[in-house]
Every structure is written in C-alpha cells, then in structure tokens.
Amino acid sequence: MSVVELINVAETTRRERGPAAAVAIYQVWIAANGDNPLLYAVLFNFAVVLTDSGDLAGARSQLERAVVVNPDFIPTYINLGRVYERMGAANLAVLQWTAATDRLAPVNGQSIAHKTTALNQTARVLEGANQDQPAEAMLRQSLDLDPRQREAIQHLLALRQRQVEWPIIDPWERMDAQALMTGMSPLSLAAYADDPMTQLAAAWNYNRLDVGAPSELMDLSVALSRGDDQPLRIGYLSSDLRHHAIGHLTAEIYGLHDRSKVEVFAYYCGPELTDPLQKRIMADVDHWVAVNRMDDATAARRIAQDGIQILIDVNGYTRDGRTRLLAMRPAPVIVNWLGFPGTTGSPYHHYIVADDFIIPPGDEAFYSEKVLRLPCYQPNDRKRRVSPFPPARREAGLPDDAVVYCSFNGMQKITPFTLDRWFTVLERVENSVLWLLSGSEDSHARLRAKAAERGLSPERLVFADKMANPEHLARYVLADVFLDALPYGAHTTASDALWMGVPIVTLAGRSFAARVCGSILRAAGLPELVCDTPDAFVDTAVELGLDADRLARLKARILTLRDDSVLFDTPGLVSALEDLYAGMWRDLREDRLPVPDLANLDAYLEIGAAQTHDAFDMLSVEDHRGWWRERLARRHAHRPIPADNRLWDQQS
C-alpha cells in the first residue's frame, strides 16, 4: 500500500485495536519497503505511535534511522529531542534541536515554524536546568521570528522575573511594550502590577486566547438529579494535592468535612508520584480519582458521570491546571478558590472564595465571579511536620549577633519598589542582614550589586538553600522579622512564619495577591503588622529591629495566639466552606446562579496594557478608580464604550 494508505490504516487500527496492532502494521510495511523514498516519513509516524505507547527506546531507534534516511526532515530532530528529554538525556535533546536550527537555511513559513519550535524546546529545557540566561536568549530569537507566540512571551517574562532582571518589560525592535504586557501570564502579572482591574482584563484575555472555546459541553443530568436530602457531591480539582504549598495548606480540610453534608471527591491532575502528604490526602477523601493521564474530555466526562454538583478549581492559571477541562462545564457550579490568587475572567467560574480583607466590600467590580467570603480565606494544616533539629545561625550562614530580617518569597516576587523598602530598613538598622530564599547565581549577583549601589555591603544579603518542608520550617526560628513583598506577598509562607512564631510586616496593596498576607495577619490577631503605606511598612520593620524586648514579647504572643486564632481554626473554616457550598446549590436550585460579568474587558485590557509597571508604582496613585475613569473617558471619546457595572457608566 502507499504511504498515505499505510498511515491512515495504522491510525484507524490504533484507535480501534490499540497501539500494538498499529506497531505490527508499521513493522511489516517497513520490512518490505526499505527503499521507499518516503521511508523517513513512515519511520517518523511509527515513532509517534511508539512514543504514545511508552516505548521510548523503540521510538528513539526509528527516529535515529529517519535522520539518516533524510537529514533535512526537521520534525524528526524535534521529536527525537523530545524522546531524549523524556529518557533523561537533556543534553542530547538540546543537540538535536540545535541541529534542527542549524539546518534551517531556507526562509519560509514551515522553516520558521520548525525553527521557533526548536528554539522554544531548547529554552524550556534550559529553563528547567536553571540556565536562565541562555533560555532567555533562545526565546528572544524565537520571538524575533514570530512575535505572536504568547507562550514564548509568557516564559520570557517569567524568566526575567525569576532572575530579578529589570525592567521586566524590555521591548525591542520586534516586540513592543504593549505586546509584552498583553502576553504576560496572569500569574506573572500578579507579581508585576498591583492593579486588580488590569489583572481582571488580562485573565479574561488569557482565558479567551490561551484556553479557548470548549470542544464539547458535558451532560449534567446526574448531578442535577440528586435529591436535596443527599450530601452534596463536592469535587476538588488540583495538580497540587501532594508535597506542594497547596497540599500543605489543604491537607487537613478533607478529613474534617461533615459527611452528612458533603461527599468529597479529589481529582488529581499533577505529576505521577505518591509522597506521604498525598497518601494522607488520599486516605481522607471519599473518592480519589487520578485524571492526570486522561485527556480533557475524558476527565470532564468522568467528573460529570460522578455527579459532582460543585467543582472547586484549586489551580486556576497555575502549572498543570486543567482550565480547558473546566471550559467543558463538567459540574453545574464551578468555584475559584485558593490555587490562583485572583480572578479567572472566565465564563464558567461562578464564584470566587475570599474574605472581607482580601476583597473588601465594594471591590467586587474587579472580579468576574460572584464574591463569597470566609472568616479567613486561607486554610492551614495544624499537623504540619517540623524537624526537631533546628540549625544554628552559623550553620545557615547567618551572623550570631545580627538582626535577621527574612523573606522566603520566591525571587519572582521581588520588585524594584519592594527591594527599595527592604534596603531602607537595612540602612536604618545597621546591625542587620536580609535572609532570602535562594534563586540562580545570576539573581544573587544582581541583588548584591544593587545592595552595593545603595552603599550596603553585599554580604548583608544571605541566601537560604531550598530544603524539605520540615527542615525549612525548623530554620524559621533563626529569623527575627519577616519582610513581605508587594504586589505578590507571602501566602503559605506567611502561615509558616507565624506557625513558627516569626512576626511578619506586610504592606497591603489593592489586588488579591497583595492582600492575602494582611488577611492572614488579621486572622492571627496581629492587625498592627498590616501597613497601609510604604513609610509605615519601613517604620514598623525598623522599630521591631531596634527593640529587642518588644520583638521578644511579640514572638511569644504569636505562639500564644496560635491555638485560638481564626487563622488556625481549620474546623471552623471547613464548616464555613460547607455553608458556602450549601448556599451555592440553593442559588442553582432557585435559578440565581451568577453569570460571570465579562463586559468591556477588551477596553480595560487596552488601557491596562498601555501602562508598564517597572518604574510606576500603582500604590502611589491615591485615587485608583479615578485614574481608571480618566483613561476610560479618553478611550470613550475616541471609541465609545457602552456602560458597564464596573468603573464606566458613561457619565464619568
């Protein structure tokens, strides 16, 4: 048979009888047609089948032969690189993609597509190996060829944040600032700009372009047919029910649910592993379903067939999240909670769960979902493990007699404005150091250089190596005061610090991620550590650093409050969650299910993306709504905007 016939028959056979039958067809044809001029294409397709069936060694063998048969067929190099990577040979993968790039002399649409793919694959592997600068160079080359690649833009900007390489928005001839701003991922934007309106518009744009429209919608008859006298079927969808910040926060809640009110399903979509924390969660839920190997449609059908009435998205726009699955509406009610610190801007998330500090009454305009509130937004695990062997300061590279300020937020959360406030604290408290969670050596060098520019000794910045959570928690006792970041502050990290008795000073911003730490401190009974202005933040941190007696009393008070505070009242949080779930289902039954408000978000995105935030601190704008209304009025004069329920009523 011809090559086209072969591929069609093999694909049909694979669907109907499985990959083994398709493998047999390819083997027979290849053995009889070794001189066919299209043999390389057959070997390539055969390797795809072998890869999908898990036979990586077989796939590698066929792809290596295909390269010999036709060295100019570029997709072979790309797939062979992917196979090498999956086999743990990242260096060989990069060599294959480099070979593909080097062979692409002709300039045409196909060669550009192949070259950008090879560059992006190389960048991804280099990024995973913490080779950030070479990865950034690859992404810039790729975007020079095709500036429309949203995923490449997202990776480029996330890399720059991780490297504290400022400005984050650094346009060049082929990429202007507006394109970079509109291409930034919602998670990166949360760490870049304290502007909830821009964040809503960007989330809507990400959902529209990167998630897209669903291929099908689910039959919800099983969920809708359940009687009101039966426990609600609640599903938690997450990639992070394991040794991860979300796993540590939520570990206790599943077992605390009242089974007379809810039946608990966990849908796990993360990496293949089983660590002790995941085993604990598996034991505490009623049903554990791994959907990580299912495609979106299969997983959505499973959720719908299980009759899930309320599905909680505990990922949002974070790594390994399954937003395309959610777009198929596998449950009648879909909730955004905990995994992503902000709105989704999606047409299918009906509710967002927060508290009255994170989303104050009146700020609902910045969220597409209906806002519901807990006493405190963030759950906590009171059974977290702490190593009984805390290190000495000397072992951690810290001076014995210094005031130790720490900030164990990731490097991507550090902004020029945050660093300026931290350095001011160090200037005013002479015998002090700043203890940071480690990043790349390049990021360390940049931060030390910036300290030297301020006249601070670079040795006053100390970097803490990453370590297992019990040991990480144990070393908190070496710190005196935790300094928060803005606009993406400490969340799980804040709970960890307070659990270990370390006070946190935070500056509350306007956006969701910028207010979680303030919520945590208030729930812990420490509202005086939540600051409204940059000056108050610096003054509070300095006063604690200069008053050892006050600091000691505060640390003792934190440990005393721990047992009775709202922050660590996990049973109370679970009970409040169950009340919210019951109210959501009543809304559905009484035809009050909220419809996400997505009006005018194209206009808000246009305005928000015109403002870069590297040298502009939105916190300095006293009248945030007035700032927006002024720009909406200008936009309306040029291109009319219909009235909406947010900031524009045409009378502004």
Secondary structure, 3 states (H helix, E strand, C coil): CCHHHHHHHHHHHHHHHCHHHHHHHHHHHHHHCCCCCCHHHHHHHHHHHHHHCCCHHHHHHHHHHHHHHCCCCHHHHHHHHHHHHHCCCHHHHHHHHHHHHHCCCCCCHHHHHHHHHHHHHHHHHHHHCCCHHHHHHHHHHHHHHCCCCHHHHHHHHHHHHHCCCCCCCCCECCECHHHHHHHCCHHHHHCCCCCHHHHHHHHHHHHHHHHCCCCCCCCCHHHHCCCCCCCEEEEEEECCCCCCHHHHHHCCHHHHCCCCCEEEEEEECCCCCCCHHHHHHHHHCCEEEECCCCCHHHHHHHHHHCCCCEEEECCCCCCCCCHHHHHCCCCCEEEECCCCCCCCCCCCCCEEEECCCCCCCCCHHHCCCEEEECCCCCCCCCCCCCCCCCCCCHHHCCCCCCEEEEECCCHHHCCHHHHHHHHHHHHHCCCEEEEEECCCHHHHHHHHHHHHHCCCCHHHEEEECCCCHHHHHHHHHHCCEEECCCCCCCCHHHHHHHHCCCCEEEECCCCCCCCHHHHHHHHCCCHHHEECCHHHHHHHHHHHHHCHHHHHHHHHHHHHHCCCCCCCCHHHHHHHHHHHHHHHHHHHHCCCCCCCCCCCHHHHHHHHHCCCCCCCCHHHCCCHHHHHHHHHHHHHHHCCCCCCCCCCCCCC
